[in-house]
């Protein structure tokens, strides 16, 4: 059975090349603002800003 709770899976997309590089979980009750993190992009081969995308299943 699947877990029940308030955590959802979201993807992080690179701001410059638009590739989905990371999948993280987010608590939708406590974190209401969109997530922006500076992470390493494999396609650009440098650290870029990654933004939250739609919910993944």
PDB file with SEQRES, HELIX, SHEET and CRYST1 records, atoms N, CA, C and O in Angstrom:
SEQRES   1 A   57  UNK UNK UNK UNK UNK UNK UNK UNK UNK UNK UNK UNK UNK          
SEQRES   2 A   57  UNK UNK UNK UNK UNK UNK UNK UNK UNK UNK UNK UNK UNK          
SEQRES   3 A   57  UNK UNK UNK UNK UNK UNK UNK UNK UNK UNK UNK UNK UNK          
SEQRES   4 A   57  UNK UNK UNK UNK UNK UNK UNK UNK UNK UNK UNK UNK UNK          
SEQRES   5 A   57  UNK UNK UNK UNK UNK                                          
SHEET    1 AA1 4 UNK A  20  UNK A  27  0                                        
SHEET    2 AA1 4 UNK A   7  UNK A  14 -1                                        
SHEET    3 AA1 4 UNK A  46  UNK A  56 -1                                        
SHEET    4 AA1 4 UNK A  36  UNK A  41 -1                                        
CRYST1    1.000    1.000    1.000  90.00  90.00  90.00 P 1           1          
ATOM      1  N   UNK A   1       0.833  -1.183   0.000  1.00  0.00           N  
ATOM      2  CA  UNK A   1       0.000   0.000   0.000  1.00  0.00           C  
ATOM      3  C   UNK A   1       0.877   1.246   0.000  1.00  0.00           C  
ATOM      4  O   UNK A   1       1.998   1.246   0.509  1.00  0.00           O  
ATOM      5  N   UNK A   2       0.342   2.280  -0.574  1.00  0.00           N  
ATOM      6  CA  UNK A   2       1.076   3.544  -0.628  1.00  0.00           C  
ATOM      7  C   UNK A   2       0.980   4.271   0.705  1.00  0.00           C  
ATOM      8  O   UNK A   2       0.042   4.080   1.479  1.00  0.00           O  
ATOM      9  N   UNK A   3       1.980   5.111   0.946  1.00  0.00           N  
ATOM     10  CA  UNK A   3       1.977   5.911   2.162  1.00  0.00           C  
ATOM     11  C   UNK A   3       0.915   6.995   2.060  1.00  0.00           C  
ATOM     12  O   UNK A   3       0.681   7.556   0.990  1.00  0.00           O  
ATOM     13  N   UNK A   4       0.288   7.276   3.169  1.00  0.00           N  
ATOM     14  CA  UNK A   4      -0.668   8.371   3.211  1.00  0.00           C  
ATOM     15  C   UNK A   4      -0.023   9.504   3.969  1.00  0.00           C  
ATOM     16  O   UNK A   4       0.645   9.278   4.978  1.00  0.00           O  
ATOM     17  N   UNK A   5      -0.210  10.704   3.504  1.00  0.00           N  
ATOM     18  CA  UNK A   5       0.385  11.829   4.185  1.00  0.00           C  
ATOM     19  C   UNK A   5       0.359  13.076   3.333  1.00  0.00           C  
ATOM     20  O   UNK A   5      -0.296  13.129   2.292  1.00  0.00           O  
ATOM     21  N   UNK A   6       1.073  14.065   3.789  1.00  0.00           N  
ATOM     22  CA  UNK A   6       1.047  15.360   3.134  1.00  0.00           C  
ATOM     23  C   UNK A   6       2.265  15.599   2.249  1.00  0.00           C  
ATOM     24  O   UNK A   6       2.425  16.699   1.720  1.00  0.00           O  
ATOM     25  N   UNK A   7       3.125  14.604   2.075  1.00  0.00           N  
ATOM     26  CA  UNK A   7       4.318  14.784   1.251  1.00  0.00           C  
ATOM     27  C   UNK A   7       4.013  14.379  -0.195  1.00  0.00           C  
ATOM     28  O   UNK A   7       3.359  13.366  -0.444  1.00  0.00           O  
ATOM     29  N   UNK A   8       4.499  15.192  -1.143  1.00  0.00           N  
ATOM     30  CA  UNK A   8       4.318  14.907  -2.561  1.00  0.00           C  
ATOM     31  C   UNK A   8       5.674  14.926  -3.251  1.00  0.00           C  
ATOM     32  O   UNK A   8       6.609  15.568  -2.773  1.00  0.00           O  
ATOM     33  N   UNK A   9       5.780  14.224  -4.372  1.00  0.00           N  
ATOM     34  CA  UNK A   9       7.007  14.218  -5.168  1.00  0.00           C  
ATOM     35  C   UNK A   9       6.922  15.325  -6.204  1.00  0.00           C  
ATOM     36  O   UNK A   9       5.907  15.472  -6.885  1.00  0.00           O  
ATOM     37  N   UNK A  10       8.003  16.109  -6.323  1.00  0.00           N  
ATOM     38  CA  UNK A  10       8.078  17.150  -7.331  1.00  0.00           C  
ATOM     39  C   UNK A  10       9.409  17.032  -8.065  1.00  0.00           C  
ATOM     40  O   UNK A  10      10.366  16.469  -7.535  1.00  0.00           O  
ATOM     41  N   UNK A  11       9.468  17.554  -9.267  1.00  0.00           N  
ATOM     42  CA  UNK A  11      10.699  17.554 -10.033  1.00  0.00           C  
ATOM     43  C   UNK A  11      11.348  18.921  -9.998  1.00  0.00           C  
ATOM     44  O   UNK A  11      10.663  19.940  -9.904  1.00  0.00           O  
ATOM     45  N   UNK A  12      12.675  18.943 -10.074  1.00  0.00           N  
ATOM     46  CA  UNK A  12      13.411  20.197 -10.143  1.00  0.00           C  
ATOM     47  C   UNK A  12      13.961  20.363 -11.557  1.00  0.00           C  
ATOM     48  O   UNK A  12      14.686  19.500 -12.053  1.00  0.00           O  
ATOM     49  N   UNK A  13      13.611  21.478 -12.202  1.00  0.00           N  
ATOM     50  CA  UNK A  13      13.985  21.734 -13.586  1.00  0.00           C  
ATOM     51  C   UNK A  13      15.041  22.829 -13.636  1.00  0.00           C  
ATOM     52  O   UNK A  13      14.920  23.846 -12.953  1.00  0.00           O  
ATOM     53  N   UNK A  14      16.070  22.623 -14.439  1.00  0.00           N  
ATOM     54  CA  UNK A  14      17.116  23.620 -14.631  1.00  0.00           C  
ATOM     55  C   UNK A  14      16.526  24.862 -15.289  1.00  0.00           C  
ATOM     56  O   UNK A  14      15.734  24.762 -16.226  1.00  0.00           O  
ATOM     57  N   UNK A  15      16.915  26.024 -14.792  1.00  0.00           N  
ATOM     58  CA  UNK A  15      16.375  27.285 -15.295  1.00  0.00           C  
ATOM     59  C   UNK A  15      16.868  27.603 -16.703  1.00  0.00           C  
ATOM     60  O   UNK A  15      16.148  28.239 -17.473  1.00  0.00           O  
ATOM     61  N   UNK A  16      18.073  27.175 -17.054  1.00  0.00           N  
ATOM     62  CA  UNK A  16      18.622  27.549 -18.354  1.00  0.00           C  
ATOM     63  C   UNK A  16      18.338  26.519 -19.452  1.00  0.00           C  
ATOM     64  O   UNK A  16      18.013  26.908 -20.574  1.00  0.00           O  
ATOM     65  N   UNK A  17      18.452  25.224 -19.165  1.00  0.00           N  
ATOM     66  CA  UNK A  17      18.287  24.224 -20.231  1.00  0.00           C  
ATOM     67  C   UNK A  17      16.964  23.447 -20.150  1.00  0.00           C  
ATOM     68  O   UNK A  17      16.663  22.666 -21.052  1.00  0.00           O  
ATOM     69  N   UNK A  18      16.184  23.641 -19.109  1.00  0.00           N  
ATOM     70  CA  UNK A  18      14.849  23.044 -18.937  1.00  0.00           C  
ATOM     71  C   UNK A  18      14.857  21.518 -18.865  1.00  0.00           C  
ATOM     72  O   UNK A  18      13.900  20.877 -19.299  1.00  0.00           O  
ATOM     73  N   UNK A  19      15.912  20.935 -18.328  1.00  0.00           N  
ATOM     74  CA  UNK A  19      15.926  19.485 -18.150  1.00  0.00           C  
ATOM     75  C   UNK A  19      15.631  19.160 -16.687  1.00  0.00           C  
ATOM     76  O   UNK A  19      16.083  19.855 -15.778  1.00  0.00           O  
ATOM     77  N   UNK A  20      14.854  18.077 -16.478  1.00  0.00           N  
ATOM     78  CA  UNK A  20      14.508  17.647 -15.125  1.00  0.00           C  
ATOM     79  C   UNK A  20      15.654  16.801 -14.609  1.00  0.00           C  
ATOM     80  O   UNK A  20      15.903  15.712 -15.126  1.00  0.00           O  
ATOM     81  N   UNK A  21      16.358  17.289 -13.590  1.00  0.00           N  
ATOM     82  CA  UNK A  21      17.541  16.613 -13.083  1.00  0.00           C  
ATOM     83  C   UNK A  21      17.328  15.949 -11.739  1.00  0.00           C  
ATOM     84  O   UNK A  21      18.007  14.969 -11.433  1.00  0.00           O  
ATOM     85  N   UNK A  22      16.422  16.442 -10.936  1.00  0.00           N  
ATOM     86  CA  UNK A  22      16.242  15.946  -9.574  1.00  0.00           C  
ATOM     87  C   UNK A  22      14.765  15.733  -9.279  1.00  0.00           C  
ATOM     88  O   UNK A  22      13.907  16.445  -9.802  1.00  0.00           O  
ATOM     89  N   UNK A  23      14.477  14.744  -8.436  1.00  0.00           N  
ATOM     90  CA  UNK A  23      13.137  14.500  -7.925  1.00  0.00           C  
ATOM     91  C   UNK A  23      13.246  14.504  -6.405  1.00  0.00           C  
ATOM     92  O   UNK A  23      14.023  13.743  -5.828  1.00  0.00           O  
ATOM     93  N   UNK A  24      12.456  15.374  -5.754  1.00  0.00           N  
ATOM     94  CA  UNK A  24      12.493  15.490  -4.301  1.00  0.00           C  
ATOM     95  C   UNK A  24      11.072  15.417  -3.764  1.00  0.00           C  
ATOM     96  O   UNK A  24      10.106  15.547  -4.516  1.00  0.00           O  
ATOM     97  N   UNK A  25      10.951  15.209  -2.463  1.00  0.00           N  
ATOM     98  CA  UNK A  25       9.637  15.219  -1.833  1.00  0.00           C  
ATOM     99  C   UNK A  25       9.471  16.513  -1.063  1.00  0.00           C  
ATOM    100  O   UNK A  25      10.434  17.069  -0.534  1.00  0.00           O  
ATOM    101  N   UNK A  26       8.230  16.986  -1.007  1.00  0.00           N  
ATOM    102  CA  UNK A  26       7.931  18.273  -0.380  1.00  0.00           C  
ATOM    103  C   UNK A  26       6.683  18.110   0.475  1.00  0.00           C  
ATOM    104  O   UNK A  26       5.716  17.470   0.062  1.00  0.00           O  
ATOM    105  N   UNK A  27       6.711  18.689   1.659  1.00  0.00           N  
ATOM    106  CA  UNK A  27       5.539  18.696   2.522  1.00  0.00           C  
ATOM    107  C   UNK A  27       4.662  19.857   2.089  1.00  0.00           C  
ATOM    108  O   UNK A  27       5.027  21.016   2.288  1.00  0.00           O  
ATOM    109  N   UNK A  28       3.510  19.562   1.500  1.00  0.00           N  
ATOM    110  CA  UNK A  28       2.677  20.617   0.943  1.00  0.00           C  
ATOM    111  C   UNK A  28       1.946  21.426   2.004  1.00  0.00           C  
ATOM    112  O   UNK A  28       1.413  22.492   1.695  1.00  0.00           O  
ATOM    113  N   UNK A  29       1.905  20.955   3.241  1.00  0.00           N  
ATOM    114  CA  UNK A  29       1.249  21.705   4.306  1.00  0.00           C  
ATOM    115  C   UNK A  29       2.151  22.772   4.910  1.00  0.00           C  
ATOM    116  O   UNK A  29       1.676  23.859   5.238  1.00  0.00           O  
ATOM    117  N   UNK A  30       3.439  22.488   5.065  1.00  0.00           N  
ATOM    118  CA  UNK A  30       4.343  23.443   5.713  1.00  0.00           C  
ATOM    119  C   UNK A  30       5.070  24.343   4.721  1.00  0.00           C  
ATOM    120  O   UNK A  30       5.356  25.497   5.040  1.00  0.00           O  
ATOM    121  N   UNK A  31       5.374  23.841   3.526  1.00  0.00           N  
ATOM    122  CA  UNK A  31       6.103  24.629   2.521  1.00  0.00           C  
ATOM    123  C   UNK A  31       5.104  25.056   1.452  1.00  0.00           C  
ATOM    124  O   UNK A  31       4.697  24.249   0.616  1.00  0.00           O  
ATOM    125  N   UNK A  32       4.714  26.318   1.483  1.00  0.00           N  
ATOM    126  CA  UNK A  32       3.706  26.792   0.533  1.00  0.00           C  
ATOM    127  C   UNK A  32       4.306  27.530  -0.651  1.00  0.00           C  
ATOM    128  O   UNK A  32       3.654  27.652  -1.688  1.00  0.00           O  
ATOM    129  N   UNK A  33       5.537  28.028  -0.524  1.00  0.00           N  
ATOM    130  CA  UNK A  33       6.172  28.743  -1.629  1.00  0.00           C  
ATOM    131  C   UNK A  33       6.874  27.765  -2.563  1.00  0.00           C  
ATOM    132  O   UNK A  33       7.295  26.696  -2.122  1.00  0.00           O  
ATOM    133  N   UNK A  34       7.010  28.107  -3.853  1.00  0.00           N  
ATOM    134  CA  UNK A  34       7.746  27.228  -4.771  1.00  0.00           C  
ATOM    135  C   UNK A  34       9.224  27.133  -4.380  1.00  0.00           C  
ATOM    136  O   UNK A  34       9.823  28.108  -3.926  1.00  0.00           O  
ATOM    137  N   UNK A  35       9.793  25.954  -4.562  1.00  0.00           N  
ATOM    138  CA  UNK A  35      11.181  25.704  -4.173  1.00  0.00           C  
ATOM    139  C   UNK A  35      12.120  26.143  -5.293  1.00  0.00           C  
ATOM    140  O   UNK A  35      11.886  25.844  -6.464  1.00  0.00           O  
ATOM    141  N   UNK A  36      13.195  26.860  -4.919  1.00  0.00           N  
ATOM    142  CA  UNK A  36      14.269  27.230  -5.835  1.00  0.00           C  
ATOM    143  C   UNK A  36      15.584  26.868  -5.154  1.00  0.00           C  
ATOM    144  O   UNK A  36      15.885  27.374  -4.073  1.00  0.00           O  
ATOM    145  N   UNK A  37      16.365  25.996  -5.781  1.00  0.00           N  
ATOM    146  CA  UNK A  37      17.638  25.557  -5.224  1.00  0.00           C  
ATOM    147  C   UNK A  37      18.735  25.700  -6.270  1.00  0.00           C  
ATOM    148  O   UNK A  37      18.483  25.573  -7.468  1.00  0.00           O  
ATOM    149  N   UNK A  38      19.952  25.966  -5.810  1.00  0.00           N  
ATOM    150  CA  UNK A  38      21.100  25.995  -6.704  1.00  0.00           C  
ATOM    151  C   UNK A  38      21.735  24.616  -6.670  1.00  0.00           C  
ATOM    152  O   UNK A  38      22.372  24.244  -5.685  1.00  0.00           O  
ATOM    153  N   UNK A  39      21.561  23.858  -7.750  1.00  0.00           N  
ATOM    154  CA  UNK A  39      22.030  22.483  -7.843  1.00  0.00           C  
ATOM    155  C   UNK A  39      22.885  22.337  -9.104  1.00  0.00           C  
ATOM    156  O   UNK A  39      22.896  23.216  -9.967  1.00  0.00           O  
ATOM    157  N   UNK A  40      23.602  21.210  -9.194  1.00  0.00           N  
ATOM    158  CA  UNK A  40      24.447  20.926 -10.345  1.00  0.00           C  
ATOM    159  C   UNK A  40      23.601  20.360 -11.486  1.00  0.00           C  
ATOM    160  O   UNK A  40      22.827  19.423 -11.289  1.00  0.00           O  
ATOM    161  N   UNK A  41      23.753  20.928 -12.661  1.00  0.00           N  
ATOM    162  CA  UNK A  41      23.063  20.440 -13.851  1.00  0.00           C  
ATOM    163  C   UNK A  41      24.046  19.620 -14.686  1.00  0.00           C  
ATOM    164  O   UNK A  41      25.114  20.109 -15.054  1.00  0.00           O  
ATOM    165  N   UNK A  42      23.681  18.373 -14.982  1.00  0.00           N  
ATOM    166  CA  UNK A  42      24.560  17.494 -15.755  1.00  0.00           C  
ATOM    167  C   UNK A  42      24.662  17.920 -17.212  1.00  0.00           C  
ATOM    168  O   UNK A  42      25.688  17.705 -17.858  1.00  0.00           O  
ATOM    169  N   UNK A  43      23.603  18.520 -17.725  1.00  0.00           N  
ATOM    170  CA  UNK A  43      23.594  18.927 -19.125  1.00  0.00           C  
ATOM    171  C   UNK A  43      24.418  20.198 -19.335  1.00  0.00           C  
ATOM    172  O   UNK A  43      25.171  20.294 -20.304  1.00  0.00           O  
ATOM    173  N   UNK A  44      24.280  21.175 -18.431  1.00  0.00           N  
ATOM    174  CA  UNK A  44      25.040  22.433 -18.521  1.00  0.00           C  
ATOM    175  C   UNK A  44      26.458  22.294 -17.967  1.00  0.00           C  
ATOM    176  O   UNK A  44      27.340  23.088 -18.292  1.00  0.00           O  
ATOM    177  N   UNK A  45      26.667  21.281 -17.132  1.00  0.00           N  
ATOM    178  CA  UNK A  45      27.947  21.003 -16.472  1.00  0.00           C  
ATOM    179  C   UNK A  45      28.408  22.143 -15.568  1.00  0.00           C  
ATOM    180  O   UNK A  45      29.596  22.461 -15.505  1.00  0.00           O  
ATOM    181  N   UNK A  46      27.444  22.756 -14.864  1.00  0.00           N  
ATOM    182  CA  UNK A  46      27.753  23.759 -13.854  1.00  0.00           C  
ATOM    183  C   UNK A  46      26.544  23.933 -12.936  1.00  0.00           C  
ATOM    184  O   UNK A  46      25.466  23.407 -13.210  1.00  0.00           O  
ATOM    185  N   UNK A  47      26.731  24.666 -11.860  1.00  0.00           N  
ATOM    186  CA  UNK A  47      25.664  24.894 -10.908  1.00  0.00           C  
ATOM    187  C   UNK A  47      24.696  25.944 -11.463  1.00  0.00           C  
ATOM    188  O   UNK A  47      25.106  27.027 -11.880  1.00  0.00           O  
ATOM    189  N   UNK A  48      23.411  25.601 -11.460  1.00  0.00           N  
ATOM    190  CA  UNK A  48      22.360  26.473 -11.967  1.00  0.00           C  
ATOM    191  C   UNK A  48      21.209  26.508 -10.964  1.00  0.00           C  
ATOM    192  O   UNK A  48      21.134  25.671 -10.064  1.00  0.00           O  
ATOM    193  N   UNK A  49      20.321  27.476 -11.125  1.00  0.00           N  
ATOM    194  CA  UNK A  49      19.103  27.534 -10.322  1.00  0.00           C  
ATOM    195  C   UNK A  49      18.124  26.496 -10.862  1.00  0.00           C  
ATOM    196  O   UNK A  49      17.871  26.445 -12.065  1.00  0.00           O  
ATOM    197  N   UNK A  50      17.575  25.669  -9.975  1.00  0.00           N  
ATOM    198  CA  UNK A  50      16.568  24.677 -10.331  1.00  0.00           C  
ATOM    199  C   UNK A  50      15.257  25.068  -9.651  1.00  0.00           C  
ATOM    200  O   UNK A  50      15.232  25.378  -8.460  1.00  0.00           O  
ATOM    201  N   UNK A  51      14.182  25.051 -10.415  1.00  0.00           N  
ATOM    202  CA  UNK A  51      12.873  25.446  -9.903  1.00  0.00           C  
ATOM    203  C   UNK A  51      11.943  24.237  -9.840  1.00  0.00           C  
ATOM    204  O   UNK A  51      12.116  23.251 -10.557  1.00  0.00           O  
ATOM    205  N   UNK A  52      10.969  24.347  -8.972  1.00  0.00           N  
ATOM    206  CA  UNK A  52       9.979  23.295  -8.772  1.00  0.00           C  
ATOM    207  C   UNK A  52       9.036  23.210  -9.978  1.00  0.00           C  
ATOM    208  O   UNK A  52       8.634  24.226 -10.545  1.00  0.00           O  
ATOM    209  N   UNK A  53       8.693  21.965 -10.353  1.00  0.00           N  
ATOM    210  CA  UNK A  53       7.722  21.749 -11.429  1.00  0.00           C  
ATOM    211  C   UNK A  53       6.495  21.095 -10.847  1.00  0.00           C  
ATOM    212  O   UNK A  53       6.307  21.057  -9.631  1.00  0.00           O  
ATOM    213  N   UNK A  54       5.667  20.585 -11.725  1.00  0.00           N  
ATOM    214  CA  UNK A  54       4.406  19.967 -11.294  1.00  0.00           C  
ATOM    215  C   UNK A  54       4.631  18.701 -10.487  1.00  0.00           C  
ATOM    216  O   UNK A  54       5.730  18.148 -10.455  1.00  0.00           O  
ATOM    217  N   UNK A  55       3.591  18.267  -9.853  1.00  0.00           N  
ATOM    218  CA  UNK A  55       3.620  17.070  -9.015  1.00  0.00           C  
ATOM    219  C   UNK A  55       3.850  15.822  -9.866  1.00  0.00           C  
ATOM    220  O   UNK A  55       3.235  15.669 -10.921  1.00  0.00           O  
ATOM    221  N   UNK A  56       4.722  14.941  -9.418  1.00  0.00           N  
ATOM    222  CA  UNK A  56       5.003  13.677 -10.086  1.00  0.00           C  
ATOM    223  C   UNK A  56       4.288  12.551  -9.351  1.00  0.00           C  
ATOM    224  O   UNK A  56       4.017  12.662  -8.155  1.00  0.00           O  
ATOM    225  N   UNK A  57       3.988  11.490 -10.044  1.00  0.00           N  
ATOM    226  CA  UNK A  57       3.334  10.350  -9.383  1.00  0.00           C  
ATOM    227  C   UNK A  57       4.279   9.215  -9.150  1.00  0.00           C  
ATOM    228  O   UNK A  57       3.884   8.184  -8.605  1.00  0.00           O  
TER     229      UNK A  57                                                      
END                                                                             
